[in-house]
Amino acid sequence: MAIGANDPIAKGIQSLFLKKRGDLVKRLTKVFLVLLLIASLTITLTACGSSDTSDGDVSYKDGTYTGQSEKREFGYEEAEVTIEGGKITNIVLKRMTPDGEEVDYDEWTGEDDRPNLKQFRIDMAEEMLEKQSYDVDVISTATETSQGWKEAVKNALDQAK
C-alpha cells in the first residue's frame, strides 16, 4: 500500500513533524536568549565591578607618614600612619578644626547630635590595619569624616610608596 500526498496518515505525520520542529525552534530560541542574557549580565557586572583601590599587596617604605584630607569649612581629617617591615603597623586618625587643632573627642561621644568620633576613629583605624588598606567602609553616621580619614590615610600611604 502506497502512501499518497492526500493520505490522512501522511498528512498527520507531516503535521506532527512540523509541530515538533516548531517546538524545537521555539525551545532553541529560548535557550539562546537565556544564554545571551546571562552573557550580557556577566559582561555588565564585570565592567561595573569596583576597581580595586586597595593597597593590600603593596610594600611601603618604613617610617611614619602624615596625610590630610581636603580642608573644608568646619575642618579636615588627618592621619598618622606608621610602616614597619613594609606593612602598616599603626594608624592614628584625627579630626582637626579649621585652625589645625585636634578636636576634643570628649565632646564627640555620640550625644547632642554629634557622631561618636571618639570611638569611630579607633574602629576605623583597626579595620584599616586589619585590611592593610585605606579602602574600608565609611561610617554612616559620620560619612564626611570617615571619607576624610580614608583620604588622609591614602595620602599618607602615597608618601610611603
The 8 nearest C-alpha neighbors of each residue, nearest first, counted from 0:
[[1, 2, 3, 6, 8, 9, 4, 5],
 [0, 2, 3, 6, 4, 9, 5, 8],
 [1, 3, 6, 0, 9, 4, 8, 5],
 [4, 2, 6, 5, 1, 9, 7, 8],
 [3, 5, 6, 2, 9, 10, 7, 8],
 [6, 4, 3, 7, 10, 9, 2, 8],
 [5, 7, 3, 9, 8, 4, 2, 10],
 [8, 6, 10, 9, 11, 5, 4, 12],
 [7, 9, 11, 10, 6, 12, 2, 13],
 [10, 8, 12, 6, 11, 7, 13, 2],
 [9, 11, 7, 13, 8, 12, 14, 6],
 [12, 10, 8, 14, 9, 13, 7, 15],
 [11, 13, 15, 9, 14, 10, 16, 8],
 [12, 14, 10, 16, 11, 15, 9, 17],
 [13, 15, 11, 17, 12, 16, 10, 18],
 [16, 14, 12, 18, 13, 17, 11, 19],
 [17, 15, 13, 19, 18, 14, 20, 12],
 [16, 18, 20, 14, 19, 15, 21, 13],
 [19, 17, 21, 15, 20, 16, 14, 22],
 [20, 18, 22, 16, 21, 17, 23, 15],
 [19, 21, 17, 23, 18, 22, 16, 24],
 [22, 20, 18, 24, 19, 23, 17, 25],
 [23, 21, 19, 25, 20, 24, 26, 18],
 [22, 24, 20, 26, 21, 25, 19, 27],
 [23, 25, 21, 27, 22, 26, 28, 20],
 [26, 24, 22, 28, 23, 27, 21, 29],
 [27, 25, 23, 29, 28, 24, 22, 30],
 [26, 28, 30, 24, 29, 25, 31, 23],
 [27, 29, 31, 25, 26, 30, 24, 32],
 [30, 28, 26, 32, 31, 27, 33, 25],
 [31, 29, 27, 33, 32, 28, 34, 26],
 [30, 32, 28, 34, 29, 33, 27, 35],
 [33, 31, 35, 29, 34, 30, 36, 28],
 [32, 34, 36, 30, 35, 31, 29, 37],
 [35, 33, 37, 31, 36, 32, 38, 30],
 [34, 36, 32, 38, 33, 37, 31, 39],
 [37, 35, 33, 39, 34, 38, 32, 40],
 [38, 36, 34, 40, 39, 35, 41, 33],
 [37, 39, 41, 35, 36, 40, 34, 42],
 [40, 38, 36, 42, 41, 37, 43, 35],
 [41, 39, 43, 37, 42, 38, 44, 36],
 [42, 40, 38, 44, 39, 43, 45, 37],
 [41, 43, 45, 39, 40, 44, 46, 38],
 [44, 42, 40, 46, 45, 41, 47, 39],
 [45, 43, 47, 41, 46, 42, 48, 40],
 [44, 46, 48, 42, 43, 47, 41, 40],
 [45, 47, 43, 44, 48, 42, 49, 41],
 [48, 46, 44, 45, 43, 49, 42, 50],
 [49, 47, 45, 46, 44, 50, 43, 51],
 [50, 48, 51, 47, 52, 46, 45, 44],
 [49, 51, 52, 48, 47, 53, 46, 45],
 [50, 52, 53, 49, 54, 134, 48, 55],
 [53, 51, 50, 54, 134, 49, 133, 132],
 [52, 54, 134, 132, 51, 55, 133, 56],
 [53, 55, 132, 57, 56, 52, 131, 133],
 [54, 56, 131, 132, 53, 57, 130, 58],
 [57, 55, 54, 58, 53, 131, 132, 86],
 [58, 56, 54, 55, 59, 160, 85, 86],
 [57, 59, 85, 86, 56, 60, 160, 84],
 [58, 60, 85, 160, 159, 61, 86, 57],
 [59, 61, 159, 85, 160, 62, 82, 58],
 [62, 60, 82, 83, 85, 59, 84, 63],
 [63, 61, 82, 81, 64, 60, 83, 159],
 [62, 64, 81, 80, 82, 79, 65, 61],
 [63, 65, 80, 155, 79, 81, 62, 66],
 [66, 64, 79, 155, 78, 80, 63, 67],
 [65, 67, 155, 151, 154, 78, 77, 152],
 [68, 66, 151, 77, 76, 78, 69, 154],
 [69, 67, 151, 147, 76, 150, 75, 70],
 [68, 70, 75, 71, 67, 147, 76, 150],
 [71, 69, 75, 74, 68, 72, 97, 76],
 [72, 70, 74, 73, 75, 69, 97, 68],
 [71, 73, 74, 97, 70, 75, 96, 69],
 [74, 72, 71, 97, 96, 75, 70, 95],
 [75, 73, 97, 96, 71, 95, 72, 70],
 [74, 76, 70, 95, 68, 71, 94, 69],
 [77, 75, 94, 68, 147, 148, 95, 93],
 [76, 78, 67, 93, 151, 66, 92, 94],
 [79, 77, 92, 66, 151, 152, 65, 91],
 [78, 80, 65, 91, 90, 64, 66, 92],
 [79, 81, 90, 64, 63, 89, 78, 65],
 [82, 80, 63, 89, 88, 62, 87, 90],
 [81, 83, 87, 61, 62, 86, 88, 85],
 [84, 82, 61, 85, 86, 88, 87, 81],
 [83, 85, 86, 61, 82, 60, 59, 87],
 [84, 86, 59, 58, 83, 60, 61, 82],
 [87, 85, 82, 84, 83, 88, 59, 58],
 [86, 88, 82, 81, 89, 131, 128, 83],
 [89, 87, 82, 81, 86, 83, 128, 90],
 [90, 88, 81, 80, 87, 91, 128, 82],
 [91, 89, 80, 124, 79, 92, 81, 78],
 [90, 92, 79, 78, 93, 80, 124, 89],
 [91, 93, 78, 120, 77, 90, 148, 79],
 [94, 92, 77, 76, 78, 95, 91, 101],
 [93, 95, 76, 101, 102, 75, 77, 96],
 [94, 96, 101, 75, 100, 74, 99, 76],
 [95, 97, 74, 98, 100, 99, 101, 102],
 [96, 98, 74, 99, 73, 95, 72, 75],
 [99, 97, 96, 100, 74, 95, 101, 73],
 [100, 98, 96, 97, 95, 101, 74, 75],
 [101, 99, 96, 95, 98, 102, 97, 94],
 [100, 102, 95, 94, 96, 93, 99, 103],
 [101, 103, 95, 104, 94, 96, 100, 93],
 [104, 102, 105, 106, 101, 107, 117, 94],
 [105, 103, 107, 117, 106, 102, 116, 108],
 [104, 106, 103, 107, 108, 117, 102, 116],
 [105, 107, 104, 103, 108, 102, 113, 110],
 [108, 106, 104, 115, 116, 105, 113, 109],
 [109, 107, 115, 110, 117, 106, 105, 116],
 [110, 108, 115, 114, 113, 107, 112, 111],
 [109, 111, 112, 113, 108, 107, 114, 115],
 [110, 112, 113, 109, 114, 107, 108, 106],
 [113, 111, 110, 114, 109, 107, 115, 108],
 [112, 114, 109, 111, 110, 107, 115, 108],
 [115, 113, 109, 116, 141, 107, 140, 108],
 [114, 116, 109, 108, 107, 117, 118, 119],
 [117, 115, 119, 118, 107, 114, 120, 108],
 [116, 118, 104, 115, 108, 119, 107, 120],
 [119, 117, 116, 121, 120, 115, 122, 108],
 [120, 118, 116, 122, 121, 117, 123, 115],
 [119, 121, 123, 118, 122, 92, 116, 124],
 [122, 120, 124, 118, 119, 123, 125, 117],
 [123, 121, 119, 125, 124, 120, 118, 126],
 [122, 124, 126, 120, 125, 121, 119, 127],
 [123, 125, 127, 121, 126, 122, 90, 120],
 [126, 124, 128, 122, 123, 127, 129, 121],
 [125, 127, 129, 123, 128, 124, 130, 122],
 [128, 126, 124, 130, 132, 129, 125, 133],
 [129, 127, 131, 125, 126, 130, 124, 87],
 [128, 130, 126, 127, 131, 125, 132, 124],
 [129, 131, 127, 132, 128, 126, 55, 133],
 [132, 130, 128, 55, 129, 127, 87, 54],
 [133, 131, 130, 127, 54, 134, 55, 53],
 [132, 134, 149, 127, 135, 153, 152, 53],
 [133, 135, 53, 132, 52, 149, 136, 127],
 [136, 134, 133, 137, 127, 126, 132, 149],
 [137, 135, 138, 134, 145, 123, 146, 139],
 [138, 136, 145, 142, 146, 139, 135, 141],
 [137, 139, 141, 142, 140, 145, 136, 119],
 [138, 140, 142, 141, 137, 145, 136, 143],
 [141, 139, 138, 142, 114, 115, 137, 143],
 [142, 140, 138, 139, 144, 143, 145, 114],
 [141, 143, 139, 145, 138, 144, 137, 140],
 [142, 144, 146, 145, 141, 147, 137, 148],
 [143, 145, 147, 146, 141, 142, 148, 76],
 [144, 146, 148, 147, 142, 137, 143, 141],
 [147, 145, 149, 143, 148, 144, 142, 137],
 [148, 146, 144, 150, 68, 145, 149, 76],
 [149, 147, 145, 151, 150, 146, 76, 152],
 [148, 150, 146, 152, 133, 147, 151, 153],
 [149, 151, 147, 153, 68, 148, 152, 154],
 [150, 152, 67, 66, 68, 148, 154, 78],
 [153, 151, 155, 149, 154, 78, 150, 66],
 [154, 152, 150, 156, 151, 155, 133, 157],
 [153, 155, 66, 157, 151, 152, 156, 150],
 [154, 156, 66, 152, 65, 64, 158, 157],
 [157, 155, 159, 153, 158, 154, 152, 160],
 [156, 158, 154, 159, 155, 160, 153, 152],
 [157, 159, 156, 155, 160, 154, 64, 66],
 [160, 158, 156, 60, 59, 157, 155, 64],
 [159, 59, 157, 158, 60, 156, 58, 57]]
